[in-house]
Amino acid sequence: MIRKFISRVLRLPGKSRGAARAKIIPFAQHGIRRDELSPSALKVTTRLQEAGFDAFVVGGAVRDLLIGHEPKDFDVATNATPEEVHRLFRRSRIIGRRFRIVHVVFGRDEVIEVTTFRGDGSDLETTESGRIVSDNTYGSMAEDARRRDFTANALYYNTADETIHDYHHGVRDVEARKLVMIGPPIERYKEDPVRMLRAVRLAAKLGFSIDEATRKPIGHLAGLLKDVASARLFDEMLKMLHSGASWACLTRLRAEGLHKGLFPLLDAIIDQPGGEDFVKLALAQTDRRLMEGKGISDGFLFAALLWSNVNAEWQRRLDTGEKSIPALLDAMDTVEARLGDRLAIPRRFLATMREIWVLQPRFEIRNGSRPYRLLEQPRFRAGYDFLCLRAEVGEVPKALAEWWEHFQFADGDRRESMMVTDEPSQDPARKKRRRRRKKPAGDTPGVDA
């Protein structure tokens, strides 16, 4: 009793009562070799094990390797406390408030996330709805497995002997391509409503089905997302857009009714004439760039997601006689206000979005000095790529995008010959200023000739 009390007060790793036994699956059955793992993840597990701790590669990396996917991240679980892990790795930092973890940094940008085995959850700090707000109690690997979300994510790979420790038939569910919640789904969603979004994202990304008992409560519990911090919601939205199956994620999100708590404008995007085609095209290009290992711009992504709403509002204002640029700026403000605080898009992304949008009318001016000045804009390339998307769905003539494709790479003489002389040399939204004619000196009142 005293030992248990001391363990809880000091939050030390402990043994669970009646801990479940893991099924230990040898290499001959699962086929994952240690050299398929990140060298950095191997270094972390090896150093922890040499220091006398248990350490396993855990979760999504093991799941992905089982289905032949290349893991994006490698996480490690251990019975070492965050402070003990931090002392072993010079380039590491302890982060997190709800549950403290250690980031071990390798090279310029590779991070191995190390977590201490979580306890049985008896000492969790929760809200009235059941949402966990503090989870810094530690336990055994069996307890940690029980605290994970889906069986497919509760797999522990031992790099020392190439075995998988499976507590909840996760390998069986991975082979069946099925997401199954560990424990009562309603209770687990109440603990962390973001698990509903994660279920949708993983199912769409991996091509898994969602077990009926796991899926059924989602529609009824979608309202729990309103209590989740907007920063976490935005982070989950980014994971969907970076998943490589972004359109499938959004459509599955809508099908389960979760978008109203995460992205309330999704209905308007899809139902807007041309909106669905535009977003599908933008997301397909993003998925392709990710598959090719190329970088993507989150500001561009959100500019594409919200454009159909901005464009509809812009056209409505133009129809009432407003000038082009002021009408577009007002439309942008209106859509951002409708979005509200639920999807807290960082300012740096908002700035990129607005810059891309406000460039669009300027592409229609193809004479005078305007085309040259547009080429010098820092966001020209992003704005041009956006124009090409609009041309692809028939929103603007393809000839306009083709003109800019040739103009930006042409030499000086060629550019001059390309000018479209029947277009106004200024933005139609701007009033033409008349140059005031100077009066002769003798006509000035009060001055003698």
C-alpha positions as CSV (number, residue, x, y, z in Angstrom):
1,M,0.0,0.0,0.0
2,I,2.8,2.4,0.9
3,R,4.7,1.6,-2.2
4,K,1.6,2.2,-4.3
5,F,1.1,5.5,-2.6
6,I,4.7,6.6,-3.2
7,S,4.5,5.5,-6.8
8,R,1.4,7.6,-7.4
9,V,2.8,10.7,-5.6
10,L,6.1,10.5,-7.5
11,R,4.4,9.4,-10.7
12,L,6.8,6.5,-11.2
13,P,6.3,3.6,-13.6
14,G,4.6,0.7,-12.0
15,K,3.1,-2.7,-12.6
16,S,-0.6,-3.1,-13.4
17,R,-2.9,-5.3,-11.5
18,G,-3.8,-8.3,-13.5
19,A,-1.9,-7.0,-16.5
20,A,-2.9,-8.6,-19.8
21,R,-0.2,-10.8,-21.4
22,A,1.0,-9.8,-24.9
23,K,1.0,-12.1,-27.7
24,I,4.7,-12.1,-28.9
25,I,4.9,-12.5,-32.6
26,P,8.3,-13.5,-34.1
27,F,9.9,-12.2,-37.2
28,A,9.0,-15.3,-39.1
29,Q,5.3,-14.4,-38.8
30,H,5.4,-10.6,-39.3
31,G,8.5,-10.1,-41.6
32,I,9.6,-6.7,-40.3
33,R,13.4,-6.4,-40.1
34,R,15.1,-3.9,-37.8
35,D,16.9,-2.3,-40.8
36,E,13.5,-1.2,-42.2
37,L,13.3,1.3,-39.3
38,S,14.8,4.7,-39.1
39,P,18.4,4.5,-38.0
40,S,17.6,7.3,-35.5
41,A,14.8,5.2,-33.9
42,L,17.2,2.3,-33.7
43,K,19.7,4.5,-31.9
44,V,17.1,5.7,-29.4
45,T,15.8,2.2,-28.5
46,T,19.4,0.8,-28.3
47,R,20.6,3.4,-26.0
48,L,17.6,3.1,-23.7
49,Q,18.0,-0.7,-23.6
50,E,21.7,-0.5,-22.9
51,A,20.8,1.9,-20.0
52,G,18.6,-0.9,-18.5
53,F,15.2,0.4,-19.7
54,D,12.6,-1.3,-21.9
55,A,12.2,0.5,-25.2
56,F,10.0,-0.3,-28.2
57,V,9.1,1.3,-31.6
58,V,5.4,1.7,-31.2
59,G,2.2,2.7,-33.0
60,G,1.8,3.9,-36.6
61,A,5.2,3.0,-37.8
62,V,4.7,-0.7,-36.9
63,R,1.2,-0.6,-38.4
64,D,2.5,0.9,-41.6
65,L,5.3,-1.5,-42.0
66,L,2.9,-4.4,-41.6
67,I,0.9,-3.2,-44.7
68,G,3.9,-2.3,-46.7
69,H,3.8,1.5,-46.3
70,E,6.9,3.6,-45.6
71,P,6.3,5.2,-42.1
72,K,6.4,9.0,-41.9
73,D,7.4,9.1,-38.2
74,F,8.8,6.7,-35.7
75,D,7.7,6.9,-32.1
76,V,9.3,5.1,-29.1
77,A,7.7,3.9,-25.9
78,T,9.7,3.2,-22.8
79,N,9.5,2.6,-19.0
80,A,12.1,5.4,-18.5
81,T,10.6,8.7,-17.2
82,P,10.9,11.8,-19.3
83,E,13.7,13.1,-17.1
84,E,15.6,9.9,-17.5
85,V,15.2,9.9,-21.3
86,H,16.3,13.6,-21.4
87,R,19.5,12.8,-19.4
88,L,20.4,10.1,-21.9
89,F,20.1,12.3,-25.1
90,R,22.0,15.6,-25.3
91,R,19.8,16.9,-28.2
92,S,16.4,16.4,-26.5
93,R,13.7,18.4,-24.9
94,I,10.7,17.6,-22.7
95,I,7.4,19.0,-24.1
96,G,3.7,18.8,-23.3
97,R,1.4,19.7,-20.5
98,R,-1.5,17.1,-20.9
99,F,1.1,14.3,-21.2
100,R,4.8,15.0,-21.0
101,I,6.9,13.5,-23.8
102,V,10.5,13.8,-25.0
103,H,11.6,14.9,-28.5
104,V,15.0,13.5,-29.4
105,V,16.4,15.5,-32.4
106,F,18.7,14.1,-35.1
107,G,20.2,16.1,-37.9
108,R,18.4,19.2,-39.0
109,D,14.8,18.1,-38.8
110,E,14.3,14.4,-37.8
111,V,12.6,14.0,-34.4
112,I,12.0,10.8,-32.5
113,E,9.1,11.1,-30.1
114,V,9.7,9.2,-26.9
115,T,6.8,8.5,-24.4
116,T,6.8,6.9,-21.0
117,F,4.4,4.0,-20.6
118,R,1.1,5.5,-19.4
119,G,-0.7,4.2,-16.3
120,D,-4.1,2.6,-16.0
121,G,-5.9,5.9,-16.0
122,S,-7.2,5.7,-12.4
123,D,-5.6,9.1,-11.5
124,L,-6.6,11.0,-14.6
125,E,-7.8,14.6,-14.3
126,T,-10.9,15.0,-16.5
127,T,-13.6,17.5,-17.2
128,E,-17.3,16.9,-16.5
129,S,-17.8,15.5,-20.0
130,G,-14.9,13.0,-19.4
131,R,-12.3,14.7,-21.5
132,I,-8.7,14.1,-20.2
133,V,-6.9,17.3,-19.3
134,S,-3.9,15.9,-17.4
135,D,-2.3,12.4,-17.9
136,N,1.1,12.4,-16.3
137,T,0.8,9.0,-14.6
138,Y,3.1,6.2,-15.7
139,G,2.6,2.5,-15.7
140,S,3.5,-0.8,-17.5
141,M,3.5,-1.6,-21.2
142,A,0.2,-3.5,-20.8
143,E,-1.4,-0.5,-19.2
144,D,0.0,1.7,-21.9
145,A,-1.4,-0.6,-24.6
146,R,-4.8,-0.4,-23.0
147,R,-4.7,3.4,-23.0
148,R,-4.0,3.7,-26.8
149,D,-6.8,4.4,-29.2
150,F,-7.0,1.7,-31.8
151,T,-5.8,-1.9,-31.8
152,A,-3.7,-1.2,-34.9
153,N,-1.8,1.5,-33.0
154,A,-1.1,-0.7,-29.9
155,L,1.7,-2.7,-31.4
156,Y,5.2,-2.7,-29.9
157,Y,8.3,-3.7,-31.9
158,N,11.3,-4.9,-30.0
159,T,14.4,-3.9,-32.0
160,A,16.6,-6.3,-30.0
161,D,14.9,-9.5,-31.1
162,E,12.6,-8.3,-34.0
163,T,9.4,-9.4,-32.2
164,I,6.1,-7.6,-32.0
165,H,4.2,-7.5,-28.7
166,D,0.5,-7.4,-29.4
167,Y,-2.0,-7.0,-26.5
168,H,-5.3,-6.4,-28.3
169,H,-5.2,-8.5,-31.6
170,G,-3.8,-5.5,-33.5
171,V,-1.9,-7.5,-36.0
172,R,-5.1,-9.4,-36.8
173,D,-7.0,-6.1,-37.3
174,V,-4.3,-4.6,-39.5
175,E,-4.3,-7.7,-41.7
176,A,-8.1,-7.3,-41.9
177,R,-7.6,-3.6,-42.7
178,K,-10.0,-2.6,-39.9
179,L,-9.9,0.2,-37.2
180,V,-11.1,-1.1,-33.8
181,M,-11.3,1.0,-30.7
182,I,-9.6,-0.4,-27.6
183,G,-12.2,-0.3,-24.8
184,P,-15.8,1.2,-24.9
185,P,-15.8,3.6,-27.9
186,I,-18.2,6.2,-26.3
187,E,-16.0,6.4,-23.2
188,R,-12.8,6.7,-25.2
189,Y,-14.2,9.4,-27.5
190,K,-15.3,11.4,-24.4
191,E,-11.8,11.1,-23.0
192,D,-10.4,12.7,-26.2
193,P,-12.9,13.7,-29.0
194,V,-10.0,14.1,-31.5
195,R,-10.0,10.3,-31.7
196,M,-13.1,10.6,-33.9
197,L,-11.2,12.8,-36.3
198,R,-8.2,10.4,-36.1
199,A,-10.5,7.4,-37.0
200,V,-11.7,9.2,-40.1
201,R,-8.2,10.3,-41.2
202,L,-6.6,6.9,-40.7
203,A,-9.5,5.1,-42.4
204,A,-9.3,7.4,-45.5
205,K,-5.5,7.4,-45.6
206,L,-4.9,3.6,-45.1
207,G,-8.1,2.4,-46.9
208,F,-9.3,0.8,-43.7
209,S,-12.9,0.2,-42.7
210,I,-14.0,1.4,-39.3
211,D,-15.4,-1.3,-37.0
212,E,-19.2,-0.7,-36.7
213,A,-19.0,-0.4,-32.9
214,T,-16.2,2.1,-33.3
215,R,-18.0,4.1,-36.0
216,K,-21.6,4.1,-34.6
217,P,-21.2,6.7,-31.8
218,I,-19.3,9.2,-33.9
219,G,-22.3,11.0,-35.3
220,H,-23.9,11.4,-31.8
221,L,-20.7,12.6,-30.2
222,A,-19.5,15.1,-32.9
223,G,-20.6,18.0,-30.6
224,L,-17.8,17.2,-28.2
225,L,-15.3,18.7,-30.6
226,K,-16.5,22.2,-29.6
227,D,-14.7,21.7,-26.3
228,V,-11.4,20.9,-28.0
229,A,-8.8,23.7,-28.3
230,S,-8.8,25.3,-31.7
231,A,-5.0,24.7,-32.1
232,R,-5.5,21.0,-31.7
233,L,-8.3,21.0,-34.3
234,F,-6.2,23.0,-36.7
235,D,-3.3,20.5,-36.2
236,E,-5.6,17.6,-37.0
237,M,-6.9,19.4,-40.1
238,L,-3.3,19.8,-41.3
239,K,-2.7,16.1,-40.8
240,M,-5.7,15.4,-43.0
241,L,-4.4,17.7,-45.7
242,H,-0.9,16.1,-45.4
243,S,-2.2,12.6,-45.4
244,G,-1.8,11.9,-49.1
245,A,-5.6,11.2,-49.2
246,S,-6.8,14.6,-48.4
247,W,-10.0,14.6,-50.5
248,A,-11.0,11.2,-49.1
249,C,-10.4,12.6,-45.6
250,L,-12.7,15.6,-46.2
251,T,-15.5,13.6,-47.8
252,R,-15.3,11.0,-45.0
253,L,-15.3,13.8,-42.5
254,R,-18.5,15.2,-44.0
255,A,-20.1,11.7,-44.3
256,E,-19.6,11.2,-40.5
257,G,-20.9,14.7,-39.7
258,L,-17.7,15.7,-38.0
259,H,-17.0,18.7,-40.3
260,K,-19.5,20.9,-38.5
261,G,-17.2,20.9,-35.4
262,L,-14.0,21.2,-37.3
263,F,-14.6,22.9,-40.7
264,P,-18.1,24.3,-40.9
265,L,-17.6,25.8,-44.3
266,L,-17.1,22.4,-45.9
267,D,-20.8,22.1,-46.9
268,A,-20.6,25.4,-48.6
269,I,-17.4,24.5,-50.4
270,I,-18.8,21.2,-51.8
271,D,-22.2,22.6,-52.6
272,Q,-20.9,25.8,-54.3
273,P,-21.1,25.5,-58.1
274,G,-17.6,24.5,-59.3
275,G,-16.4,24.5,-55.7
276,E,-16.0,20.7,-55.4
277,D,-14.1,20.4,-58.7
278,F,-11.7,23.2,-57.7
279,V,-10.9,21.7,-54.3
280,K,-10.6,18.2,-55.6
281,L,-8.1,19.4,-58.2
282,A,-6.1,21.4,-55.6
283,L,-5.9,18.5,-53.2
284,A,-5.0,16.0,-55.9
285,Q,-2.1,18.1,-56.8
286,T,-1.1,18.3,-53.2
287,D,-1.3,14.6,-52.7
288,R,0.8,14.1,-55.8
289,R,3.5,16.5,-54.6
290,L,3.6,14.7,-51.2
291,M,4.1,11.3,-53.0
292,E,6.9,12.8,-55.0
293,G,8.6,14.1,-51.8
294,K,8.1,17.7,-52.8
295,G,7.2,20.5,-50.4
296,I,3.7,22.0,-50.1
297,S,2.3,25.3,-48.9
298,D,-0.3,25.2,-46.2
299,G,-1.3,28.8,-47.0
300,F,-1.9,27.8,-50.6
301,L,-4.0,24.8,-49.5
302,F,-6.3,26.9,-47.3
303,A,-6.5,29.5,-50.0
304,A,-7.8,26.7,-52.3
305,L,-10.2,25.3,-49.7
306,L,-11.9,28.7,-49.1
307,W,-11.7,30.1,-52.6
308,S,-15.2,29.0,-53.7
309,N,-16.7,30.9,-50.8
310,V,-14.6,34.0,-51.4
311,N,-15.3,33.9,-55.1
312,A,-19.0,33.6,-54.6
313,E,-19.1,36.5,-52.2
314,W,-16.9,38.5,-54.6
315,Q,-19.1,37.9,-57.6
316,R,-22.2,38.8,-55.5
317,R,-20.6,42.1,-54.6
318,L,-19.6,42.8,-58.2
319,D,-23.2,42.2,-59.3
320,T,-24.3,45.0,-57.0
321,G,-21.9,47.4,-58.6
322,E,-18.9,47.4,-56.2
323,K,-15.5,47.9,-57.6
324,S,-13.4,44.8,-58.2
325,I,-10.6,45.1,-55.7
326,P,-12.6,46.6,-52.8
327,A,-15.3,43.9,-53.5
328,L,-12.7,41.2,-53.3
329,L,-11.2,42.5,-50.0
330,D,-14.7,42.7,-48.5
331,A,-15.4,39.2,-49.6
332,M,-12.2,37.9,-48.0
333,D,-13.2,39.6,-44.7
334,T,-16.7,38.2,-44.8
335,V,-15.5,34.6,-45.3
336,E,-12.9,34.8,-42.6
337,A,-15.6,36.1,-40.2
338,R,-17.8,33.2,-41.1
339,L,-15.0,30.8,-40.3
340,G,-14.9,32.1,-36.8
341,D,-12.5,30.8,-34.2
342,R,-13.1,27.1,-34.6
343,L,-10.4,26.6,-37.2
344,A,-7.7,28.9,-35.9
345,I,-5.7,29.5,-39.0
346,P,-2.3,31.0,-38.0
347,R,-1.7,34.6,-39.2
348,R,1.2,33.5,-41.4
349,F,-1.2,31.3,-43.4
350,L,-3.9,34.0,-43.5
351,A,-1.4,36.4,-45.0
352,T,-0.4,34.0,-47.7
353,M,-4.1,33.2,-48.5
354,R,-5.0,36.9,-48.9
355,E,-1.9,37.6,-51.0
356,I,-2.8,34.8,-53.4
357,W,-6.5,35.8,-53.6
358,V,-5.8,39.5,-54.2
359,L,-3.4,38.8,-57.1
360,Q,-6.1,37.1,-59.1
361,P,-7.7,40.2,-60.7
362,R,-4.3,41.6,-61.5
363,F,-3.6,38.6,-63.9
364,E,-6.3,40.0,-66.2
365,I,-4.3,43.2,-66.9
366,R,-1.8,42.3,-69.7
367,N,-0.4,45.6,-71.0
368,G,1.4,48.6,-69.7
369,S,3.7,48.2,-66.7
370,R,1.3,46.1,-64.7
371,P,2.5,42.6,-65.9
372,Y,6.1,43.5,-65.2
373,R,5.3,44.6,-61.7
374,L,3.2,41.5,-61.1
375,L,6.2,39.3,-61.9
376,E,8.1,41.0,-59.1
377,Q,5.5,40.1,-56.5
378,P,6.9,37.6,-53.9
379,R,3.7,35.5,-54.2
380,F,3.7,35.6,-58.0
381,R,4.4,31.9,-58.5
382,A,1.8,30.8,-55.9
383,G,-0.7,33.2,-57.5
384,Y,0.0,31.9,-60.9
385,D,-0.4,28.3,-59.8
386,F,-3.7,29.3,-58.3
387,L,-4.7,30.9,-61.6
388,C,-3.9,27.7,-63.4
389,L,-6.3,25.8,-61.1
390,R,-9.0,28.3,-61.8
391,A,-8.4,27.9,-65.6
392,E,-8.5,24.1,-65.3
393,V,-12.1,24.2,-63.8
394,G,-13.2,26.8,-66.3
395,E,-13.4,29.7,-64.0
396,V,-11.1,31.8,-66.2
397,P,-10.0,31.2,-69.8
398,K,-7.2,28.8,-70.2
399,A,-5.7,31.2,-72.7
400,L,-5.1,33.6,-69.8
401,A,-3.0,31.1,-67.8
402,E,-1.1,30.1,-71.0
403,W,-0.3,33.8,-71.7
404,W,1.3,34.1,-68.3
405,E,3.1,30.8,-68.7
406,H,4.8,32.2,-71.8
407,F,5.2,35.8,-70.5
408,Q,7.1,34.9,-67.3
409,F,9.8,33.1,-69.3
410,A,10.0,35.3,-72.4
411,D,12.8,37.8,-73.1
412,G,12.2,41.6,-73.2
413,D,11.3,41.9,-76.9
414,R,9.0,39.0,-76.8
415,R,7.2,40.3,-73.8
416,E,6.6,43.7,-75.5
417,S,5.1,41.9,-78.5
418,M,2.8,39.9,-76.3
419,M,1.0,42.9,-74.8
420,V,-2.8,42.7,-75.2
421,T,-3.6,46.2,-76.6
422,D,-7.4,45.9,-76.4
423,E,-7.3,45.6,-72.6
424,P,-7.2,48.6,-70.3
425,S,-3.8,49.4,-68.9
426,Q,-5.1,49.8,-65.4
427,D,-7.3,47.8,-63.1
428,P,-10.9,48.6,-64.0
429,A,-11.6,49.0,-60.3
430,R,-9.3,52.0,-60.1
431,K,-10.6,55.4,-61.2
432,K,-8.7,57.0,-63.9
433,R,-7.2,60.2,-62.5
434,R,-7.3,63.2,-64.8
435,R,-4.2,65.3,-64.9
436,R,-5.2,68.8,-64.0
437,R,-4.3,71.2,-66.7
438,K,-2.0,74.0,-65.6
439,K,-3.4,77.5,-66.2
440,P,-1.1,80.1,-67.9
441,A,0.6,82.4,-65.3
442,G,-1.2,85.4,-66.6
443,D,-4.6,83.9,-65.8
444,T,-3.8,83.3,-62.1
445,P,-6.1,85.4,-60.0
446,G,-4.4,88.2,-58.1
447,V,-1.4,88.3,-60.4
448,D,-0.9,91.2,-62.8
449,A,0.0,90.4,-66.4
